[in-house]
């Protein structure tokens, strides 16, 4: 077999013209994207190591149902998130989400502050928010971007708000608002 040097790109034609591909120095849990059945069959990886595949279309076109199917088919029983990053309210009570898991804190460490709007919302995405501090209170207000039924007071680090974004990515719908302390 003619081996290419590490880091050397293959053209689509070169890839498909080769009967078998070996992935050298593959780390555990590396992600390899194959956008056709020909490509997938040409990669020398045991079927037990293939986590998921989409039978038609481009990997970028994976739907939520495709991802859920992959998770269910592989027996994954937990979702793990990166550590939450803190969002500090600005002078207007606004924040911009940058990932799915955040803690919320008041503007300039004020004793209390109202969260009025969220930007950066991605359609159909689930978001988790927790209070950043027990000595400061963030009050979630019902607005055009947050649809809580009533003001939700987050004043304990164990208080949590879990929301899902609407299909248009314009507002959050609470799935759980749990006040867990003082």
Secondary structure, 3 states (H helix, E strand, C coil): CCCCCCCCCCCHHHHHHCCCECCCCCCCCCCCCCCCHHHHHHECCCHHHCCCCCCCCCHHHCCHHHHHHHHHHCCCCCCCCCCCEEEECCCCCEEECCCCEEEEECHHHCCEEEECEEECCCCCCEEEEEECCCCCEEEECCCCCECCCCCEEECCCCCEEEEEECCCCCCEEEEEEECCCC
